[in-house]
Amino acid sequence: MSETIGRRERKKAATRKAISDAATLLFVERGFDEVSIREVADAADVSPTTVFAHFPQKEALVFDEDDAQRDMLVGAVRDRAPGTSVSEALHDLYRRELIGLAFDPTGEHRRQFMQLITRTPALQDYASRMWLRHEDALADAIAETTGQSEPDAETRVYARMVLQLQILAFEHDDAAATIEAGFRILDRGWRETR
């Protein structure tokens, strides 16, 4: 019985990935607004009904790694090396992600993907809302690893600001400088310069 359930779940996951991959490829080639759900369904060899069974709206087709992103954030906090602060662990994670984007040998596809998002207001808005959904999970992980029974106000504010920093970085040409400035301010506070 569990083998059947496992096979069924693997098949669902494979169908979901095939749909998302087909959609992303079409969106990168032609633009998000220029591709219909029917075209995505045809490219993935499924029906439009199947597309909507896996993805509640068109924007969701591009973002099929929501759970993996949440796990990456929470893992950076929970699995950090002894003596490493939460802020250092998240800063290192953001640096690795930016370096991976810039220097990945297959980076051209990732850059095209990021350009698709930044050039499509509907995708940019959806990506921001999706990313901010990780706030509770991140705040809970921080609270858990710092001895709090539940996140206090400062922990919640910090979690929100860290997530906002990632969004801000991808809205500007120099994402790395934005990340560095953001963590500097989070760690030391903002100082007015004259």
Disulfide bonds with the S-S distance in Angstrom:
none
